[in-house]
Amino acid sequence: MNCTEVVILLEQYVDRELSGEEIEEVQRHLDACPPCLALYRFEASVRRLVRRACNESAPASLKERILSQRSAS
């Protein structure tokens, strides 16, 4: 597997959406390719930050304002 193929599969790899064989191939490439490994680490860290940010709830007052504006329209 080359760098182009890994980059194409990287999102699916991070999301664990690949077959077992594909996971092994990508992992072997990442083990041998520092630039692709760095890209993987960056992608994985962005995903963690997004997940963490999306876990926060909007304040009840904001929800109420949005709903009242929608019903006023």
Secondary structure, DSSP 8 states (H G I E B T S, - for coil): --HHHHHHHHHHHHTT-S-HHHHHHHHHHHHH-HHHHHHHHHHHHHHHHHHHHHT----HHHHHHHHHHHHH-
